């Protein structure tokens, strides 16, 4: 007996209607009988009730507010869209999945495959089409607050609500007194959308928020553990209002869209003070907005929690104990250099030392450290700031970044005249700091006696503890490690062992990874190295001597961390031998 015959048996439809509904489904609803029945005036609840009894499946009424973003990770959005099923809840170690068509064999096979892959059993529930579509909306980050705000935006017939573009808002601002700008945006439903974006970003442990207008839609992407994900998709009519809201919060000009702008604002979310660094840039369809999230209340991590090996930790602490000299941290943008700098400053004796920092921007406020914000627009740069603080009787100086020849020379001079200087430099490797300084116009005879240690670092995704599975060491992995360390003296070669760790999905972490940890490379300067720098400061010459003294490359540090199960072995492939 078919489902339509079952409905006829129960008197919901007449037998004569069966053929009509089949034709209606084929012609207008791509064969979807449920859609055809609703088109014929049958309530969705009634259809669902009888279908559940007919298929002997439990029915689930979904409360969209109870759907967590964590549970959505178990089934990708593409799979949910293609097969018309969606995760609802992880309960007692079982994944509850809502399906629209349990008779779809392909969908059930796909669900079985996903269950085997993540190692979690599933239980199927029958859900309505409206509930299914609501869950798909949640994939895009459109929770109830956003949906409500969008409804308000569409229903409000006042001129203010209908014209939420940056142009209209800027016109309004020209006609009001200073200090009243916030009220214009706060009265609009768009404030709720921005609030949800910020909250979802924090709950998802995002480091950055990207807001982009593609011409057809507004994409909001979150960077989580170094990877960008499209999290929210909004209609084009809210774009102007969202950009205006963010600009007003960051105290940026609303009428300036031709050139980039930078600003910042703070917000109290769940009792935490969160700082947001805002950058806008003109693009083809309109301005792109990027917000960097800085949670100052997380505090500065202790140095021994950054992922340093015992040897590397000892080297850094020895360097910090020097009365004068230069300590450099190298790496690209977003590699965690500033975090390491803060952790190093936290190790210093703030009571007996006058510590002054030049930063752009000040990301975390440190007690007992004199932090100074750079303002290039008024001529207050790293170079000019460095000249000024040398008259402030400093013991230790932190320079946020060495960007030019002038700053590099001043930092070297400060180190030579009895100050401990900490700074960052954009190079690919620790050894690369020396040729880079030479290229910037610093003489080798000044680098050799001042540089104490150069540290290179990158970030790698961490294995979640419950997703860590011990397995025998793969022979191909052993060959890779042996090939990597073959030019190290035997005395410095790390022990490989006979086991490694695999990353598997778990109930707490379906992706298997969460958070990031630093991978390091330490280049220490001694008398022999000083002689090489003075004679031949090239990568090849410096690398040869450093290697003979047991220096480990970042790729090797990553390999050791993978063997310990700290990071997946796949992360190792993100690290190249920059010095060879």
C-alpha positions as CSV (number, residue, x, y, z in Angstrom):
1,X,0.0,0.0,0.0
2,X,1.4,3.4,-1.1
3,X,1.4,6.5,1.2
4,X,-1.4,8.1,-1.0
5,X,-3.5,4.9,-0.6
6,X,-2.9,5.1,3.2
7,X,-4.2,8.7,3.2
8,X,-7.2,7.6,1.2
9,X,-7.8,4.8,3.6
10,X,-7.8,7.3,6.5
11,X,-10.2,9.6,4.7
12,X,-7.7,12.4,4.3
13,X,-8.1,12.3,0.5
14,X,-10.5,10.5,-1.9
15,X,-9.3,7.5,-4.0
16,X,-10.2,9.5,-7.0
17,X,-7.6,12.2,-6.0
18,X,-4.6,9.8,-6.0
19,X,-4.0,10.1,-9.7
20,X,-4.6,13.9,-9.7
21,X,-2.0,14.4,-6.8
22,X,0.5,12.2,-8.6
23,X,0.1,14.3,-11.8
24,X,0.3,17.5,-9.8
25,X,3.5,16.4,-8.1
26,X,5.1,15.4,-11.4
27,X,4.1,18.6,-13.2
28,X,4.5,21.3,-10.6
29,X,6.6,19.9,-7.7
30,X,9.4,17.8,-9.3
31,X,7.7,14.6,-8.1
32,X,7.4,15.7,-4.4
33,X,4.1,14.2,-3.3
34,X,4.2,16.1,0.1
35,X,4.4,19.4,-1.7
36,X,1.5,18.4,-4.0
37,X,-0.6,17.4,-1.0
38,X,0.0,20.8,0.7
39,X,-0.8,22.4,-2.6
40,X,-4.1,20.5,-2.5
41,X,-4.8,22.1,0.9
42,X,-3.8,19.2,3.2
43,X,-2.1,20.6,6.4
44,X,1.7,19.8,6.7
45,X,1.2,18.6,10.3
46,X,-1.4,16.1,9.2
47,X,0.7,14.8,6.4
48,X,3.7,14.4,8.8
49,X,1.7,12.6,11.5
50,X,0.3,10.0,9.1
51,X,3.6,9.6,7.3
52,X,5.3,8.9,10.6
53,X,2.8,6.2,11.4
54,X,2.9,4.8,7.9
55,X,6.7,4.4,7.9
56,X,6.9,3.6,11.6
57,X,9.3,6.5,12.3
58,X,9.2,8.9,15.2
59,X,8.4,12.6,14.4
60,X,10.5,15.4,15.6
61,X,9.3,19.0,15.9
62,X,12.5,21.1,15.7
63,X,13.0,24.2,17.9
64,X,15.5,26.1,15.8
65,X,16.9,27.9,18.8
66,X,18.1,24.6,20.2
67,X,20.2,23.7,17.1
68,X,23.8,24.4,18.1
69,X,26.5,25.2,15.5
70,X,28.6,22.4,16.9
71,X,26.1,19.7,15.9
72,X,26.0,21.1,12.3
73,X,29.6,20.1,11.9
74,X,28.8,16.4,11.8
75,X,27.0,16.8,8.4
76,X,28.2,19.2,5.8
77,X,25.9,21.8,4.3
78,X,26.3,20.3,0.9
79,X,25.3,16.8,2.1
80,X,22.3,18.3,4.0
81,X,21.2,20.2,0.9
82,X,21.7,17.4,-1.6
83,X,20.1,14.5,0.5
84,X,17.4,16.5,2.4
85,X,18.5,15.5,5.8
86,X,20.0,17.5,8.7
87,X,21.5,17.0,12.1
88,X,19.4,17.9,15.1
89,X,21.1,17.0,18.3
90,X,23.9,14.8,19.7
91,X,22.1,12.9,22.6
92,X,23.7,10.2,24.7
93,X,26.4,9.6,22.0
94,X,23.8,9.2,19.3
95,X,23.4,11.7,16.5
96,X,19.7,12.6,15.9
97,X,19.1,13.3,12.2
98,X,16.0,14.8,10.7
99,X,15.0,13.4,7.3
100,X,12.3,14.5,4.8
101,X,12.2,11.3,2.7
102,X,13.4,8.2,4.6
103,X,12.5,6.1,1.5
104,X,15.3,7.7,-0.4
105,X,17.9,4.8,-0.5
106,X,20.7,7.1,-1.7
107,X,20.2,9.4,1.2
108,X,20.1,6.6,3.7
109,X,23.3,5.2,2.2
110,X,25.0,8.6,2.4
111,X,23.9,8.9,6.1
112,X,25.3,5.5,6.9
113,X,28.6,6.5,5.3
114,X,28.8,9.7,7.3
115,X,28.0,7.8,10.5
116,X,30.8,5.3,9.8
117,X,33.3,8.1,8.9
118,X,32.7,10.1,12.1
119,X,32.3,7.0,14.3
120,X,29.0,8.0,15.8
121,X,25.7,6.1,15.5
122,X,22.6,7.9,14.2
123,X,18.9,7.8,14.8
124,X,16.5,9.0,12.1
125,X,13.5,11.2,12.8
126,X,10.9,12.5,10.4
127,X,10.8,16.3,10.2
128,X,8.7,18.8,8.2
129,X,9.9,20.7,5.2
130,X,9.7,24.0,7.1
131,X,11.8,22.6,10.0
132,X,14.3,21.3,7.5
133,X,14.6,24.7,5.7
134,X,15.0,26.4,9.1
135,X,18.0,24.1,9.9
136,X,19.5,24.9,6.5
137,X,19.1,28.6,7.4
138,X,21.1,27.9,10.6
139,X,23.9,26.5,8.5
140,X,24.2,30.0,7.1
141,X,24.2,31.5,10.6
142,X,20.7,32.9,10.3
143,X,19.3,32.3,13.7
144,X,16.0,33.5,15.0
145,X,17.3,37.0,15.8
146,X,18.5,37.6,12.3
147,X,15.3,36.3,10.8
148,X,13.3,38.5,13.0
149,X,15.4,41.5,12.1
150,X,15.1,40.8,8.4
151,X,11.3,40.6,8.8
152,X,11.3,43.9,10.5
153,X,13.4,45.4,7.8
154,X,11.0,44.2,5.1
155,X,7.8,45.2,6.9
156,X,8.8,48.6,8.2
157,X,7.3,51.2,5.8
158,X,9.0,54.3,7.3
159,X,11.6,56.2,5.2
160,X,14.3,55.5,7.7
161,X,13.8,51.7,7.6
162,X,13.4,51.6,3.8
163,X,16.6,53.5,3.2
164,X,19.3,52.0,5.2
165,X,22.0,52.7,2.8
166,X,25.3,54.4,3.8
167,X,24.3,57.4,1.6
168,X,21.0,58.0,3.4
169,X,22.5,57.4,6.8
170,X,25.3,59.9,6.0
171,X,22.7,62.5,5.0
172,X,20.9,62.0,8.3
173,X,24.2,62.4,10.2
174,X,24.9,65.8,8.5
175,X,21.7,67.1,10.0
176,X,22.2,66.1,13.6
177,X,24.5,67.1,16.4
178,X,27.7,65.2,17.2
179,X,27.0,62.2,19.5
180,X,23.6,61.4,18.1
181,X,24.9,59.3,15.2
182,X,24.5,56.0,17.0
183,X,20.8,56.4,17.5
184,X,20.2,56.4,13.8
185,X,21.5,52.9,13.4
186,X,20.3,51.6,16.7
187,X,16.7,52.4,15.7
188,X,17.1,50.2,12.6
189,X,16.7,46.4,12.7
190,X,20.1,46.0,11.2
191,X,21.7,46.4,14.6
192,X,20.3,43.0,15.5
193,X,21.9,41.5,12.5
194,X,25.3,42.9,13.4
195,X,24.9,41.8,17.0
196,X,24.2,38.2,15.9
197,X,27.2,38.3,13.6
198,X,29.5,39.4,16.4
199,X,28.0,36.9,18.9
200,X,28.2,33.9,16.4
201,X,31.9,34.8,15.7
202,X,32.8,34.8,19.4
203,X,30.9,31.5,20.0
204,X,32.6,29.9,17.1
205,X,36.1,31.1,18.3
206,X,36.7,33.1,15.2
207,X,39.7,35.3,14.9
208,X,38.4,37.5,12.0
209,X,35.1,38.4,10.4
210,X,34.9,39.2,6.7
211,X,31.8,41.0,5.3
212,X,31.7,40.9,1.5
213,X,29.1,42.0,-1.1
214,X,29.1,39.9,-4.2
215,X,26.4,41.8,-6.1
216,X,23.8,39.1,-5.5
217,X,24.3,38.5,-1.8
218,X,26.2,39.5,1.3
219,X,28.6,36.9,2.5
220,X,29.9,36.9,6.1
221,X,32.9,34.6,6.6
222,X,34.6,33.6,9.9
223,X,38.2,32.7,10.1
224,X,38.4,29.8,12.6
225,X,41.8,28.1,13.3
226,X,43.3,29.9,10.3
227,X,40.6,28.8,7.8
228,X,37.8,30.9,6.3
229,X,34.3,29.5,6.4
230,X,31.1,31.1,4.9
231,X,28.9,31.2,7.9
232,X,26.2,33.8,7.2
233,X,24.5,34.7,3.9
234,X,22.3,37.8,3.9
235,X,20.1,39.5,1.2
236,X,21.6,42.6,-0.6
237,X,19.2,45.1,0.9
238,X,20.9,44.9,4.3
239,X,24.4,45.5,3.0
240,X,24.4,49.3,3.3
241,X,23.0,49.2,6.8
242,X,25.5,46.6,8.1
243,X,28.5,48.6,6.7
244,X,27.1,51.8,8.1
245,X,26.6,50.2,11.5
246,X,30.1,48.9,11.7
247,X,31.6,52.2,10.5
248,X,29.7,54.2,13.1
249,X,30.8,51.8,15.9
250,X,34.5,52.1,14.7
251,X,34.2,55.9,14.3
252,X,34.8,55.9,10.6
253,X,33.5,58.3,8.0
254,X,30.3,57.1,6.4
255,X,30.7,59.3,3.3
256,X,34.2,58.0,2.5
257,X,34.1,54.9,0.3
258,X,36.9,55.7,-2.1
259,X,39.8,54.8,0.1
260,X,40.5,52.3,2.9
261,X,39.8,53.2,6.6
262,X,40.9,51.7,9.9
263,X,39.2,52.0,13.2
264,X,38.2,50.0,16.3
265,X,35.5,49.6,18.9
266,X,34.8,47.6,22.0
267,X,31.7,45.6,23.1
268,X,30.6,43.9,26.3
269,X,29.4,40.4,25.3
270,X,28.4,38.0,28.1
271,X,30.2,40.1,30.6
272,X,33.5,40.1,28.6
273,X,35.1,43.1,27.0
274,X,35.9,42.3,23.4
275,X,37.9,44.6,21.2
276,X,37.3,44.7,17.4
277,X,39.8,46.1,14.9
278,X,38.0,47.3,11.8
279,X,39.4,47.7,8.3
280,X,37.4,48.8,5.2
281,X,38.5,48.6,1.7
282,X,36.8,49.7,-1.6
283,X,35.9,46.7,-3.8
284,X,34.0,46.3,-7.1
285,X,30.5,45.9,-5.6
286,X,31.1,48.0,-2.5
287,X,33.3,48.2,0.5
288,X,34.7,45.0,2.1
289,X,34.8,45.0,5.9
290,X,37.2,42.9,8.0
291,X,37.1,42.8,11.8
292,X,39.9,41.3,13.9
293,X,38.6,40.0,17.2
294,X,40.7,40.6,20.3
295,X,39.6,39.1,23.5
296,X,41.7,41.0,26.0
297,X,40.2,39.1,29.0
298,X,41.7,35.8,27.8
299,X,45.0,37.3,29.1
300,X,48.5,36.6,28.0
301,X,49.5,32.9,27.8
302,X,52.5,31.9,29.9
303,X,55.6,31.1,27.8
304,X,55.5,27.4,28.6
305,X,52.0,27.1,27.1
306,X,52.9,28.2,23.6
307,X,54.1,24.8,22.4
308,X,57.8,25.3,23.0
309,X,60.0,22.3,23.6
310,X,62.1,22.2,26.7
311,X,65.2,23.1,24.7
312,X,63.6,26.0,22.9
313,X,62.0,27.3,26.1
314,X,65.4,27.3,27.8
315,X,66.9,29.2,24.9
316,X,64.3,31.9,25.0
317,X,64.6,32.4,28.8
318,X,68.4,32.6,28.5
319,X,67.9,35.3,25.9
320,X,65.5,37.2,28.0
321,X,68.0,37.1,30.9
322,X,70.6,39.1,28.8
323,X,71.1,42.7,29.9
324,X,71.1,44.0,26.3
325,X,70.8,42.8,22.7
326,X,68.2,42.2,20.1
327,X,65.6,39.4,20.1
328,X,63.7,38.9,16.9
329,X,60.5,36.9,16.1
330,X,59.9,36.3,12.4
331,X,57.0,35.0,10.4
332,X,54.2,36.1,8.1
333,X,51.1,38.0,9.2
334,X,48.9,35.9,11.4
335,X,51.6,33.5,12.6
336,X,51.2,34.4,16.3
337,X,54.3,36.7,16.6
338,X,52.6,39.3,18.7
339,X,51.2,36.6,21.1
340,X,54.8,35.3,21.6
341,X,56.1,38.8,22.2
342,X,53.5,39.4,24.9
343,X,54.3,36.1,26.6
344,X,58.0,37.0,26.5
345,X,57.3,40.4,28.1
346,X,55.2,38.8,30.8
347,X,58.4,36.8,31.8
348,X,60.4,40.0,32.5
349,X,60.8,41.7,35.8
350,X,58.4,44.6,35.5
351,X,59.1,45.9,39.0
352,X,62.9,46.4,38.5
353,X,62.8,47.3,34.9
354,X,61.3,50.2,32.9
355,X,59.6,48.3,30.0
356,X,58.3,50.5,27.1
357,X,56.5,49.1,24.0
358,X,55.6,50.7,20.7
359,X,52.6,49.0,19.1
360,X,50.3,49.3,16.1
361,X,47.8,48.6,17.5
362,X,47.9,47.8,21.2
363,X,46.2,44.4,21.2
364,X,46.4,43.5,24.9
365,X,46.9,45.8,27.8
366,X,49.7,44.7,30.1
367,X,50.0,46.0,33.7
368,X,53.3,47.7,34.5
369,X,54.2,48.0,30.9
370,X,54.3,51.5,29.3
371,X,52.4,50.8,26.0
372,X,52.3,53.4,23.3
373,X,50.0,53.4,20.3
374,X,51.5,54.4,16.9
375,X,49.8,57.1,14.9
376,X,51.4,57.3,11.5
377,X,48.8,59.9,10.3
378,X,50.4,62.4,12.7
379,X,53.9,61.3,12.1
380,X,54.2,59.1,15.2
381,X,55.8,56.0,13.7
382,X,58.0,53.2,15.0
383,X,61.1,55.2,14.1
384,X,60.0,58.5,15.7
385,X,58.6,56.6,18.7
386,X,61.9,54.7,19.2
387,X,63.8,58.0,19.2
388,X,61.5,59.4,21.9
389,X,61.5,56.4,24.3
390,X,65.3,56.3,24.3
391,X,64.9,59.5,26.4
392,X,62.5,57.8,28.8
393,X,65.3,55.8,30.5
394,X,64.1,52.4,29.3
395,X,65.6,49.1,30.2
396,X,63.6,46.9,27.8
397,X,62.0,48.1,24.6
398,X,59.4,46.3,22.5
399,X,59.0,47.5,19.0
400,X,55.9,46.0,17.3
401,X,57.5,45.5,13.9
402,X,60.7,46.5,12.1
403,X,59.3,47.7,8.8
404,X,62.0,50.0,7.3
405,X,65.7,50.8,7.3
406,X,65.4,53.7,9.9
407,X,63.5,51.5,12.5
408,X,66.0,48.7,11.9
409,X,69.0,50.9,12.5
410,X,67.5,52.6,15.6
411,X,66.6,49.2,17.1
412,X,70.2,48.0,16.5
413,X,71.6,51.2,18.1
414,X,69.3,50.8,21.1
415,X,70.5,47.2,21.6
416,X,74.2,48.4,21.3
417,X,73.7,51.1,23.9
418,X,72.6,48.8,26.7
419,X,68.9,48.0,26.0
420,X,67.2,44.7,25.6
421,X,65.1,45.1,22.4
422,X,62.3,42.8,21.3
423,X,60.7,43.1,17.9
424,X,59.2,41.2,14.9
425,X,60.4,41.0,11.3
426,X,58.7,39.6,8.2
427,X,60.9,36.8,7.0
428,X,60.2,33.1,6.2
429,X,62.8,31.6,8.5
430,X,64.8,32.4,11.6
431,X,68.1,32.4,9.7
432,X,66.5,34.7,7.1
433,X,66.5,37.6,9.7
434,X,70.2,38.2,9.1
435,X,70.1,38.7,5.3
436,X,66.9,40.7,5.7
437,X,68.5,43.2,8.1
438,X,71.5,43.4,5.7
439,X,69.1,44.1,2.8
440,X,67.5,46.9,5.0
441,X,70.8,48.6,5.2
442,X,72.2,47.4,8.6
443,X,75.9,46.6,8.5
444,X,76.9,43.0,9.4
445,X,79.4,44.2,12.0
446,X,76.5,45.8,13.9
447,X,74.2,42.7,13.6
448,X,76.8,40.2,14.9
449,X,77.3,41.6,18.4
450,X,73.7,42.7,19.0
451,X,71.4,39.8,17.7
452,X,70.9,37.3,20.6
453,X,68.3,35.0,19.1
454,X,66.0,34.9,16.1
455,X,62.8,32.9,16.3
456,X,60.6,31.8,13.4
457,X,57.1,30.5,14.0
458,X,53.9,29.4,12.3
459,X,50.6,28.1,13.6
460,X,49.3,24.6,13.2
461,X,45.9,23.1,14.0
462,X,45.8,21.1,17.3
463,X,44.4,17.6,17.7
464,X,41.5,17.6,20.0
465,X,42.3,15.3,23.0
466,X,39.3,12.9,22.5
467,X,40.1,12.7,18.8
468,X,43.6,11.4,19.3
469,X,44.2,7.7,18.5
470,X,47.5,6.0,19.0
471,X,48.6,3.9,16.0
472,X,51.8,2.1,14.9
473,X,54.3,4.4,13.1
474,X,53.7,4.4,9.4
475,X,56.7,3.3,7.4
476,X,56.3,6.2,4.9
477,X,56.2,8.7,7.8
478,X,59.4,7.1,9.2
479,X,61.1,7.5,5.9
480,X,60.0,11.2,5.6
481,X,61.4,12.0,9.1
482,X,64.7,10.2,8.5
483,X,65.2,12.0,5.2
484,X,64.4,15.3,7.0
485,X,67.0,14.9,9.8
486,X,69.7,13.1,7.9
487,X,72.0,16.2,7.7
488,X,71.8,16.7,11.5
489,X,74.7,15.4,13.6
490,X,73.8,12.0,15.2
491,X,74.0,13.6,18.7
492,X,71.2,16.0,17.8
493,X,68.9,13.7,15.9
494,X,65.6,13.2,17.8
495,X,64.4,9.7,18.6
496,X,61.6,8.6,16.4
497,X,60.0,5.7,18.2
498,X,57.5,3.2,16.8
499,X,54.2,4.9,17.3
500,X,52.3,7.9,16.1
501,X,48.8,9.4,16.5
502,X,45.9,9.5,14.1
503,X,43.2,12.1,14.2
504,X,39.6,10.7,14.3
505,X,36.3,12.5,14.7
506,X,34.7,12.4,18.2
507,X,31.4,13.4,19.7
508,X,33.0,16.6,21.2
509,X,34.9,17.5,18.0
510,X,33.7,16.0,14.7
511,X,36.5,17.7,12.7
512,X,39.2,16.2,15.0
513,X,41.0,19.5,15.4
514,X,40.3,22.5,17.5
515,X,42.5,25.5,18.3
516,X,46.1,26.2,17.1
517,X,49.5,25.9,18.5
518,X,52.8,27.5,17.5
519,X,55.6,25.6,15.7
520,X,59.0,27.1,16.2
521,X,62.5,27.4,14.8
522,X,65.3,28.8,17.0
523,X,68.5,30.5,15.7
524,X,70.9,31.2,18.5
525,X,73.9,33.5,17.9
526,X,77.3,32.5,19.5
527,X,80.9,33.5,18.8
528,X,81.3,31.1,15.8
529,X,78.0,32.4,14.3
530,X,79.1,36.0,14.8
531,X,82.3,35.2,12.8
532,X,80.2,33.8,9.9
533,X,77.8,36.8,10.0
534,X,80.8,39.2,9.7
535,X,82.5,37.2,6.9
536,X,79.6,35.8,4.8
537,X,76.1,36.6,6.0
538,X,74.2,34.4,3.5
539,X,71.5,31.9,4.2
540,X,73.6,29.0,3.0
541,X,76.6,29.7,5.1
542,X,74.6,30.5,8.3
543,X,72.4,27.4,7.8
544,X,75.4,25.1,7.5
545,X,76.9,26.2,10.8
546,X,73.5,26.3,12.6
547,X,72.7,22.8,11.4
548,X,76.1,21.5,12.7
549,X,75.1,22.9,16.1
550,X,71.9,21.0,16.2
551,X,69.4,23.6,15.1
552,X,65.9,22.1,14.3
553,X,63.8,23.5,11.5
554,X,60.1,24.3,11.8
555,X,59.2,21.3,9.7
556,X,61.1,19.1,12.2
557,X,59.4,20.7,15.2
558,X,56.1,20.0,13.5
559,X,57.1,16.4,13.0
560,X,57.9,16.0,16.6
561,X,54.6,17.5,17.7
562,X,52.8,15.2,15.3
563,X,54.5,12.1,16.8
564,X,53.4,13.3,20.2
565,X,49.8,13.7,18.9
566,X,49.7,17.4,19.5
567,X,49.0,18.2,15.8
568,X,47.9,15.9,12.9
569,X,50.7,14.7,10.7
570,X,48.9,16.3,7.7
571,X,49.9,19.7,9.2
572,X,53.6,18.8,8.7
573,X,53.1,19.3,4.9
574,X,52.4,23.0,5.5
575,X,56.0,23.5,6.5
576,X,58.8,23.7,3.9
577,X,62.6,23.8,4.4
578,X,63.0,27.5,3.8
579,X,66.8,27.5,4.2
580,X,67.8,24.7,1.9
